[in-house]
């Protein structure tokens, strides 16, 4: 059995209409990692698109997953993937958008609540635990009185789109560092403890 295996789940909504939305930044990171491996996403029986590969010849193996369900029901595919690969929840890295962080910031944490994020809420419910690694990608708060639910379902603004590739690359780098050197090493490199 593979001992150095990680499940990386990029959260988002399925289909081209949502691909550029703020809510789909987790799937953008999964796509970046798949390019680096390189590996292509294929349909999997767990209601997810899955790509697999190693970071280096003897390095950690990553299973990258993009659930094909909508964000609010991400839990079932994630729980099914953990079972399929016989992985403990401590080997799960979930990449998601975070309204409570300013745009272009990244935080890595283990455990904690869902913070109102319905994708996280469903994963916690489906796995029965919150003890997994999260890559929190800051998308900022909606301007003015715009509803948060509308804000996350809009594409990034043009000024944000010029910076977004750097944020996605940082998140992908952080995931590689977690897989090779652990969470603390990644936290020390990518953010100061809050």
C-alpha positions as CSV (number, residue, x, y, z in Angstrom):
1,X,0.0,0.0,0.0
2,X,1.2,3.5,-0.8
3,X,2.4,5.2,2.4
4,X,3.2,8.7,1.2
5,X,-0.2,9.4,-0.5
6,X,-2.2,12.7,-0.2
7,X,-5.7,13.5,-1.3
8,X,-6.0,17.1,-2.5
9,X,-9.5,18.3,-3.1
10,X,-10.1,21.5,-5.0
11,X,-13.6,22.8,-4.1
12,X,-15.9,24.5,-6.7
13,X,-18.9,24.0,-8.8
14,X,-19.0,21.8,-11.9
15,X,-19.2,23.0,-15.5
16,X,-17.8,25.9,-17.6
17,X,-20.3,28.4,-16.4
18,X,-18.6,28.4,-13.0
19,X,-15.0,27.8,-14.0
20,X,-13.8,31.4,-13.4
21,X,-15.9,32.1,-10.3
22,X,-14.3,33.1,-7.0
23,X,-16.0,30.0,-5.5
24,X,-13.9,27.8,-7.9
25,X,-10.4,28.9,-6.9
26,X,-9.8,25.5,-5.2
27,X,-10.4,23.8,-8.5
28,X,-8.0,26.2,-10.2
29,X,-5.3,25.1,-7.8
30,X,-6.0,21.4,-8.4
31,X,-5.7,22.2,-12.2
32,X,-2.4,23.9,-11.7
33,X,-1.0,20.9,-9.7
34,X,-2.2,18.5,-12.4
35,X,-0.2,20.5,-15.0
36,X,2.8,20.2,-12.8
37,X,2.7,16.5,-12.3
38,X,1.8,16.3,-15.3
39,X,-1.5,14.3,-15.2
40,X,-5.0,14.6,-16.8
41,X,-8.2,14.5,-14.9
42,X,-10.4,11.5,-15.5
43,X,-13.9,10.6,-14.4
44,X,-13.9,8.5,-11.2
45,X,-16.7,6.4,-9.7
46,X,-16.7,8.7,-6.6
47,X,-18.5,11.6,-8.4
48,X,-15.2,13.4,-8.9
49,X,-12.6,14.1,-11.6
50,X,-9.3,12.6,-10.5
51,X,-5.7,13.1,-11.6
52,X,-2.8,11.2,-10.0
53,X,1.0,11.6,-10.0
54,X,4.2,12.0,-8.1
55,X,6.0,15.3,-7.3
56,X,9.3,13.6,-8.0
57,X,10.3,10.0,-8.8
58,X,10.5,8.9,-5.2
59,X,8.4,11.7,-3.8
60,X,4.9,11.9,-2.4
61,X,2.0,10.8,-4.6
62,X,-0.9,13.2,-5.0
63,X,-4.4,12.3,-5.8
64,X,-6.0,15.5,-7.1
65,X,-9.8,15.6,-7.1
66,X,-12.4,18.0,-8.3
67,X,-15.9,16.9,-7.1
68,X,-18.5,16.9,-10.0
69,X,-21.2,17.7,-7.5
70,X,-22.1,21.3,-6.5
71,X,-20.1,22.9,-3.8
72,X,-22.8,22.5,-1.1
73,X,-22.7,18.7,-1.4
74,X,-18.9,18.1,-1.6
75,X,-18.9,15.8,1.4
76,X,-20.1,12.6,-0.3
77,X,-17.4,12.6,-3.0
78,X,-14.7,13.5,-0.5
79,X,-15.7,10.7,1.9
80,X,-15.9,8.2,-1.0
81,X,-12.4,9.2,-2.2
82,X,-11.0,8.7,1.3
83,X,-12.6,5.2,1.4
84,X,-11.5,4.3,-2.1
85,X,-7.8,5.2,-1.4
86,X,-7.9,3.9,2.2
87,X,-6.7,7.2,3.5
88,X,-7.1,8.7,7.0
89,X,-8.6,12.2,7.1
90,X,-5.2,13.5,8.2
91,X,-4.0,12.9,4.6
92,X,-6.8,15.1,3.2
93,X,-6.0,18.7,2.0
94,X,-9.0,20.8,1.0
95,X,-8.5,23.9,-1.0
96,X,-11.2,26.5,-0.8
97,X,-12.2,30.1,-1.2
98,X,-12.4,32.2,2.0
99,X,-14.4,35.4,2.4
100,X,-12.8,36.2,5.7
101,X,-9.3,36.6,4.2
102,X,-8.3,39.6,2.0
103,X,-7.8,38.7,-1.6
104,X,-4.4,37.4,-2.5
105,X,-3.7,36.0,1.0
106,X,-3.3,32.3,1.9
107,X,-3.7,30.6,5.2
108,X,-3.0,26.9,6.1
109,X,-4.8,25.3,9.0
110,X,-5.7,22.0,10.4
111,X,-9.2,21.5,11.9
112,X,-11.6,24.2,13.0
113,X,-15.1,25.1,12.1
114,X,-16.6,25.6,8.6
115,X,-16.8,29.5,8.9
116,X,-20.1,29.5,7.1
117,X,-18.5,27.7,4.0
118,X,-21.1,25.2,2.9
119,X,-18.6,23.0,1.1
120,X,-16.6,22.6,4.3
121,X,-19.8,22.1,6.3
122,X,-20.7,19.2,4.1
123,X,-17.3,17.6,4.2
124,X,-17.2,17.8,8.0
125,X,-20.7,16.2,8.1
126,X,-19.8,13.4,5.6
127,X,-16.5,12.5,7.2
128,X,-17.6,13.0,10.8
129,X,-14.6,15.1,11.6
130,X,-13.0,18.5,11.0
131,X,-9.5,17.3,11.5
132,X,-8.2,17.8,7.9
133,X,-5.8,20.3,6.3
134,X,-7.3,23.4,4.7
135,X,-5.7,25.8,2.2
136,X,-7.8,28.9,2.8
137,X,-7.6,31.2,-0.3
138,X,-8.6,34.8,0.4
139,X,-11.1,36.3,-2.0
140,X,-12.1,39.2,0.2
141,X,-15.5,40.5,1.2
142,X,-18.2,41.6,-1.3
143,X,-18.2,45.4,-2.0
144,X,-21.0,47.5,-0.6
145,X,-24.2,45.6,0.1
146,X,-23.6,42.8,-2.4
147,X,-24.8,39.5,-1.2
148,X,-21.9,37.1,-0.3
149,X,-23.6,34.2,-2.2
150,X,-23.7,36.4,-5.4
151,X,-20.2,37.6,-4.9
152,X,-18.6,34.1,-4.7
153,X,-20.5,33.1,-7.9
154,X,-19.0,35.9,-10.0
155,X,-15.7,35.7,-11.8
156,X,-12.7,37.5,-10.4
157,X,-12.5,41.2,-11.3
158,X,-9.9,42.2,-14.0
159,X,-7.5,43.7,-11.5
160,X,-7.7,40.5,-9.5
161,X,-7.2,38.3,-12.5
162,X,-3.7,39.8,-13.1
163,X,-2.7,38.7,-9.5
164,X,-4.6,35.4,-9.4
165,X,-2.0,33.2,-11.1
166,X,0.5,34.1,-8.3
167,X,-2.0,33.2,-5.6
168,X,-2.8,29.9,-7.4
169,X,0.9,29.1,-7.7
170,X,1.5,29.9,-4.0
171,X,-1.3,27.5,-3.0
172,X,0.1,24.8,-5.3
173,X,3.6,25.3,-3.8
174,X,2.2,25.2,-0.3
175,X,0.5,21.8,-1.0
176,X,3.8,20.4,-2.4
177,X,5.6,21.6,0.7
178,X,2.9,20.0,3.0
179,X,3.3,16.7,1.2
180,X,7.1,16.7,1.3
181,X,7.9,18.5,4.6
182,X,4.7,18.9,6.6
183,X,2.1,21.5,7.6
184,X,4.3,23.5,9.9
185,X,7.0,24.0,7.2
186,X,4.3,25.2,4.8
187,X,2.8,27.6,7.4
188,X,6.2,29.1,8.2
189,X,6.9,29.7,4.5
190,X,3.5,31.0,3.3
191,X,2.1,32.9,6.3
192,X,3.0,34.1,9.8
193,X,1.0,32.4,12.6
194,X,-2.2,34.3,13.3
